[in-house]
Amino acid sequence: MSTDATPVSLATRAAAAFAAYRAGHEERMDDLVELLTPILWHTARAQRADAATAEDVVQTAWVRLVERSDSISEPQAVLQWLITTVRREAWQVVRRADRVRPDEDVLDQAAPDGDPGPERSALLTEQQRLLWQHVEQLSARCREILRVIAFAERPDYAAVASALGMPVGSIGPTRGRCLHKLRTSLPSDLRWTV
Amino acid sequence: MNASDIGPLDDLDVELLHELRQAWSVEDPVPTGLAERVKFAITLHGLEAELAELTSASLVLTRSDAEVARPESITFASSRADVLVNVSDETATTVRIDGWVTAPGAVVQLHSASGDARTTADDTGRFTFTAVDRGMIRFMLWPDGDRGERPVVTPTIDV
């Protein structure tokens, strides 16, 4: 939670584990799986994949990584490779399932993600609940980007945004359109402790 | 809208994203055991294992806690062997498993949270595991009894 601590790049930690795995330390794959499964789960779910589909897509991406680990030339790219793979596969499965065309008209419609239950929402702080309400007003595309970026660290934002198909530089160093929209929607008297 | 309208990423942006991470972690948590299932899938891939199919119609492959079935009798099919498993209560925390495989002499390995156990099916294909902790289990078997061959692996079941 604290922004004082220097954030350690997810991509860098992933690269270290992946490079060690490729150098013969097979057990380091477990570290990589522990490290990146949360962001990959949220990448799949942000594509509106149901829980079973999201699990399948995440597992499939990992197996593909093992199959093709030699084809990833730069270990630093493994985070982006996995996010791109999960997102593409989830998108295809969801599109096959409901035949929704992924044009901007559809993606920019604000629609609830469909899963949050009231019993879980009760576990959020007042501040988080308020923030959540504002996020739900954003487009599906913005919710996707913010959701996945939220599971990365600050040095990763640009690479993750790029893996999500955003123009380079859209989030980090700049705030980007989606964060900007969120910031301007928040009531000015909201007491955010920074 | 260009970059200068939007402004540089600042500490408040990062704080908002951290709050959102908390919120999404609560609203849609990563399923329990997903990372473990991923690791197992990677291991299976390394073994080139064949995944047996659950053939009992009333049961589903367990992907998340919500979909776990509690079977009493269950069958699996694969290209080299079919397996029938009966689960019976033993104590409050353990079960007994009586199985039958169409390949007599097959080596059968039981994976559970508390560890692995291995036995060899008799010449009628019967095998038994006792004092099996309740929870998620799966079987790995070598139909020819040779652990150098390609194994068959069942989906996970909850007992």
Interface residues (C-beta under 8 A of the other chain):
Chain A: M1 T3 M29 D30 V33 E34 T37 P38 W41 H42 R45 A51 A52 E55 D56 V58 Q59 W62 V63 V66 E67 D113 D115 P116 R120 S121 L123 L124 T125 Q127 Q128 R129 L131 W132 V135 L146 R147 I149 A150 F151 R154 Y157 G169 I171 G172 P173 T174 R175 G176 R177 L179 H180 L182 R183 W192 T193 V194
Chain B: M1 A3 D5 I6 G7 P8 L9 D10 D11 L12 D13 V14 E15 L16 L17 H18 E19 L20 R21 Q22 A23 W24 S25 V26 E27 D28 V30 P31 L34 A35 R37 V38 K39 A41 I42 H45 G46 R63 S64 A66 E67
